[in-house]
Amino acid sequence: MKRKNYSRAERVEDLLQRELATILQRDESLSRLGMMTITDISVTHDLSYAKVFISVLEEEKARKILTALNHSAKNLRYELAQVVKLRIVPELKFIYDDSSVRGQRISSLINDALKK
């Protein structure tokens, strides 16, 4: 059987993204803040820290949602540790991912330029 080039860090990132998304859906206090999506997770080589990139449907609520997520990061890490089988569960840092907003802006600029 041939092994793919799929590092342990990448497997952990995928696992954390899947399980953290499930936890965020179940958490009523965080789900009330607004619609959010985990776009990516980046862990350090030693798996001690993880940057969780969040995209928000309502851009004006982004700061409030990120503040709430970073405030509850320790609790989310604890819940994550109950679900995943890792010796060390990384510390979580939530970061706003504005790539979709920038993409929409660029797309609208291109459409405007084509119309002229």
Secondary structure as a PSIPRED ss2 file (coil, helix, strand):
# PSIPRED VFORMAT (PSIPRED V4.0)

   1 M C   1.000  0.000  0.000
   2 K C   1.000  0.000  0.000
   3 R C   1.000  0.000  0.000
   4 K C   1.000  0.000  0.000
   5 N C   1.000  0.000  0.000
   6 Y C   1.000  0.000  0.000
   7 S C   1.000  0.000  0.000
   8 R H   0.000  1.000  0.000
   9 A H   0.000  1.000  0.000
  10 E H   0.000  1.000  0.000
  11 R H   0.000  1.000  0.000
  12 V H   0.000  1.000  0.000
  13 E H   0.000  1.000  0.000
  14 D H   0.000  1.000  0.000
  15 L H   0.000  1.000  0.000
  16 L H   0.000  1.000  0.000
  17 Q H   0.000  1.000  0.000
  18 R H   0.000  1.000  0.000
  19 E H   0.000  1.000  0.000
  20 L H   0.000  1.000  0.000
  21 A H   0.000  1.000  0.000
  22 T H   0.000  1.000  0.000
  23 I H   0.000  1.000  0.000
  24 L H   0.000  1.000  0.000
  25 Q H   0.000  1.000  0.000
  26 R H   0.000  1.000  0.000
  27 D C   1.000  0.000  0.000
  28 E H   0.000  1.000  0.000
  29 S H   0.000  1.000  0.000
  30 L H   0.000  1.000  0.000
  31 S H   0.000  1.000  0.000
  32 R C   1.000  0.000  0.000
  33 L C   1.000  0.000  0.000
  34 G C   1.000  0.000  0.000
  35 M C   1.000  0.000  0.000
  36 M E   0.000  0.000  1.000
  37 T E   0.000  0.000  1.000
  38 I E   0.000  0.000  1.000
  39 T E   0.000  0.000  1.000
  40 D E   0.000  0.000  1.000
  41 I E   0.000  0.000  1.000
  42 S E   0.000  0.000  1.000
  43 V E   0.000  0.000  1.000
  44 T C   1.000  0.000  0.000
  45 H C   1.000  0.000  0.000
  46 D C   1.000  0.000  0.000
  47 L C   1.000  0.000  0.000
  48 S C   1.000  0.000  0.000
  49 Y E   0.000  0.000  1.000
  50 A E   0.000  0.000  1.000
  51 K E   0.000  0.000  1.000
  52 V E   0.000  0.000  1.000
  53 F E   0.000  0.000  1.000
  54 I E   0.000  0.000  1.000
  55 S E   0.000  0.000  1.000
  56 V E   0.000  0.000  1.000
  57 L C   1.000  0.000  0.000
  58 E C   1.000  0.000  0.000
  59 E H   0.000  1.000  0.000
  60 E H   0.000  1.000  0.000
  61 K H   0.000  1.000  0.000
  62 A H   0.000  1.000  0.000
  63 R H   0.000  1.000  0.000
  64 K H   0.000  1.000  0.000
  65 I H   0.000  1.000  0.000
  66 L H   0.000  1.000  0.000
  67 T H   0.000  1.000  0.000
  68 A H   0.000  1.000  0.000
  69 L H   0.000  1.000  0.000
  70 N H   0.000  1.000  0.000
  71 H H   0.000  1.000  0.000
  72 S C   1.000  0.000  0.000
  73 A H   0.000  1.000  0.000
  74 K H   0.000  1.000  0.000
  75 N H   0.000  1.000  0.000
  76 L H   0.000  1.000  0.000
  77 R H   0.000  1.000  0.000
  78 Y H   0.000  1.000  0.000
  79 E H   0.000  1.000  0.000
  80 L H   0.000  1.000  0.000
  81 A H   0.000  1.000  0.000
  82 Q H   0.000  1.000  0.000
  83 V H   0.000  1.000  0.000
  84 V C   1.000  0.000  0.000
  85 K C   1.000  0.000  0.000
  86 L C   1.000  0.000  0.000
  87 R C   1.000  0.000  0.000
  88 I C   1.000  0.000  0.000
  89 V C   1.000  0.000  0.000
  90 P C   1.000  0.000  0.000
  91 E E   0.000  0.000  1.000
  92 L E   0.000  0.000  1.000
  93 K E   0.000  0.000  1.000
  94 F E   0.000  0.000  1.000
  95 I E   0.000  0.000  1.000
  96 Y E   0.000  0.000  1.000
  97 D C   1.000  0.000  0.000
  98 D C   1.000  0.000  0.000
  99 S H   0.000  1.000  0.000
 100 S H   0.000  1.000  0.000
 101 V H   0.000  1.000  0.000
 102 R H   0.000  1.000  0.000
 103 G H   0.000  1.000  0.000
 104 Q H   0.000  1.000  0.000
 105 R H   0.000  1.000  0.000
 106 I H   0.000  1.000  0.000
 107 S H   0.000  1.000  0.000
 108 S H   0.000  1.000  0.000
 109 L H   0.000  1.000  0.000
 110 I H   0.000  1.000  0.000
 111 N H   0.000  1.000  0.000
 112 D H   0.000  1.000  0.000
 113 A H   0.000  1.000  0.000
 114 L H   0.000  1.000  0.000
 115 K H   0.000  1.000  0.000
 116 K C   1.000  0.000  0.000
